[in-house]
Amino acid sequence: MRYGILSDIHSNLEAFDAVCAALTKERLDACLFIGDLVGYGADPHECIIKMKSLAPKVLIAGNHDWGVLGLLDMDYFNEYAASAVAWTARMLKPAEMDYLKSFVLFHEEGNFTLVHGSLNQPAKFNYILDDDDAFLNMRLSRTPLCFVGHSHYPAIFILESDGAIRVPAVKVKIEGNKKYVVNVGSVGQPRDGDPRASYVIYDDEDNTVEIRRIIYDVERAQEKILKAGLPAWLATRLAEGR
């Protein structure tokens, strides 16, 4: 099977469009989504429609998805995120809310697990930011591979004899005697200093995981955010990739 894995779209239709166009060239067997379809950006309706048309095999809930549904205390969010969550909740129709409610907290299948933040209390949406966080997640995972999002920072961690280490590679060969945590990065709001949308291709036949990047129309996404009356910082950060 060859999978396209996406996370943290955040209502950024321009980035989502660019990634979906790239995926059409990948000979994929299935797509997997691991959380935060909405929040921050100005196109929640359109992104929900597009996600439905993409028909991912799995839909994982993110903290912004839960925030819009009222399932997460607003104190969890900073002021910019909270403003966008409240705006999105006002914009969405009941059927769209029901769609978000269908998302699950984590999914285990074959040799991989999907979760938005961490397997350490998935409903609390904890971050995997460093080697220690990755190691804890590996100890909790029953599968060799675990794909996450949430930090908006693409990264690959590998279990070594003395713990987990982050590797600089964007493509790795999966070895059967090791464990991996792969942060697929963010489609709609990268934060690693690179404004290009991020996603992952996982091929379980040749046992490879690769982080891919693609440019999109950042200026158009920014214009929409400002026109919607959302915080200006949410537009500014897109061009800066942070």
SVG drawing of the C-alpha trace seen along z (x, -y; Angstrom):
<svg xmlns="http://www.w3.org/2000/svg" viewBox="-27 -42 49 49">
<polyline fill="none" stroke="black" stroke-width="0.4" points="0.0,0.0 1.1,-3.5 -0.4,-6.2 -0.6,-10.0 -0.6,-11.3 -1.8,-14.8 -2.2,-16.9 -3.0,-20.4 -4.7,-21.8 -6.3,-24.5 -8.8,-25.8 -6.1,-26.8 -7.7,-25.9 -4.8,-27.1 -2.3,-24.8 -4.8,-21.9 -5.4,-22.3 -1.7,-22.3 -1.1,-19.1 -4.1,-17.3 -2.8,-18.2 0.5,-16.7 -1.1,-13.6 -2.9,-12.9 0.6,-12.1 1.6,-9.7 -0.3,-6.5 -1.7,-6.3 -3.9,-3.5 -5.3,-5.6 -5.0,-8.9 -4.9,-9.3 -5.7,-12.5 -4.4,-13.1 -6.1,-16.1 -6.9,-19.8 -8.9,-20.2 -10.2,-23.6 -9.0,-26.6 -6.7,-29.5 -7.6,-29.8 -10.6,-31.4 -12.0,-28.5 -13.5,-25.9 -16.5,-25.1 -14.4,-24.5 -11.8,-22.5 -14.5,-20.2 -15.9,-19.7 -12.5,-18.9 -11.7,-16.5 -14.9,-14.7 -14.1,-14.4 -10.6,-13.1 -12.3,-10.4 -9.4,-9.5 -9.4,-6.0 -9.0,-7.4 -9.9,-10.8 -8.2,-11.7 -9.5,-14.5 -7.2,-17.4 -7.4,-19.9 -8.9,-22.6 -11.5,-20.2 -12.4,-19.5 -12.3,-23.2 -14.8,-24.1 -17.1,-21.3 -16.9,-22.6 -15.1,-19.5 -11.9,-21.3 -11.7,-24.1 -10.9,-27.4 -8.2,-28.0 -6.2,-25.4 -5.7,-27.9 -3.7,-31.1 -5.6,-34.3 -5.1,-34.0 -6.1,-30.3 -9.1,-30.9 -10.3,-33.7 -10.1,-31.5 -11.8,-28.6 -14.7,-30.8 -15.0,-32.3 -15.0,-28.8 -17.7,-27.6 -19.9,-30.4 -19.3,-29.7 -19.9,-26.0 -23.3,-24.4 -24.8,-21.6 -23.9,-19.0 -20.3,-20.2 -20.1,-20.0 -21.4,-16.4 -18.6,-15.6 -16.0,-16.8 -17.7,-14.7 -17.0,-11.6 -13.2,-12.0 -11.5,-9.6 -8.8,-10.2 -6.4,-7.6 -6.2,-4.6 -4.1,-1.5 -3.8,0.6 -1.2,3.1 2.3,1.8 1.3,-1.9 -0.6,-4.1 -2.2,-7.5 -2.7,-10.2 -2.8,-14.0 -0.6,-14.9 0.8,-11.9 -0.3,-8.5 0.4,-10.0 -3.2,-10.9 -4.5,-11.5 -7.4,-13.6 -5.1,-16.1 -3.3,-16.7 0.2,-16.7 3.1,-17.6 6.0,-15.5 8.7,-18.2 12.0,-16.4 13.7,-13.0 12.2,-12.4 8.6,-13.0 9.2,-10.7 10.7,-8.0 7.6,-8.1 5.3,-7.8 7.4,-4.8 7.0,-3.0 3.2,-3.5 2.9,-2.5 2.1,1.1 3.2,0.7 6.7,-0.1 5.4,-3.3 3.5,-6.2 2.4,-9.2 1.6,-12.4 1.0,-16.1 0.1,-19.0 3.5,-20.7 3.4,-21.8 7.1,-20.8 8.0,-17.9 10.4,-15.4 11.4,-11.8 12.5,-10.1 14.1,-6.6 14.5,-4.4 18.1,-3.6 19.6,-1.5 19.7,-4.4 16.5,-6.2 14.9,-8.1 16.9,-10.4 15.7,-12.8 17.3,-12.3 18.0,-15.0 16.8,-12.9 13.5,-13.6 13.3,-10.1 14.0,-6.9 14.0,-3.2 11.9,-1.4 13.8,1.4 11.8,4.1 13.7,4.1 13.2,0.4 10.4,-2.0 9.7,-5.4 7.7,-8.5 7.0,-10.6 5.6,-14.1 4.1,-14.8 4.2,-18.6 1.4,-20.9 -0.4,-21.4 -1.8,-24.8 0.5,-26.4 4.1,-25.2 6.2,-26.4 9.7,-25.2 10.8,-28.4 9.7,-26.9 6.4,-28.2 5.8,-25.3 3.0,-22.9 4.2,-19.6 2.9,-16.1 4.2,-12.5 4.3,-9.6 4.5,-6.2 5.0,-3.1 4.8,0.2 6.0,2.3 9.4,0.6 9.3,-0.3 10.0,-4.1 8.6,-7.2 9.3,-10.5 8.4,-14.1 7.4,-16.2 7.1,-20.0 5.2,-22.0 4.7,-25.7 1.2,-27.2 -0.4,-30.6 0.4,-32.0 -0.7,-35.6 -4.2,-34.4 -4.5,-32.5 -3.3,-35.6 -5.8,-37.9 -8.7,-35.6 -7.7,-35.6 -7.6,-39.4 -10.9,-39.8 -12.6,-37.4 -11.5,-39.6 -9.3,-37.0 -6.2,-38.1 -3.6,-39.6 -0.9,-37.5 -2.5,-34.4 -1.9,-35.8 1.6,-37.1 3.0,-33.8 2.1,-31.9 4.8,-33.7 7.3,-33.2 6.6,-29.6 6.2,-30.0"/>
</svg>
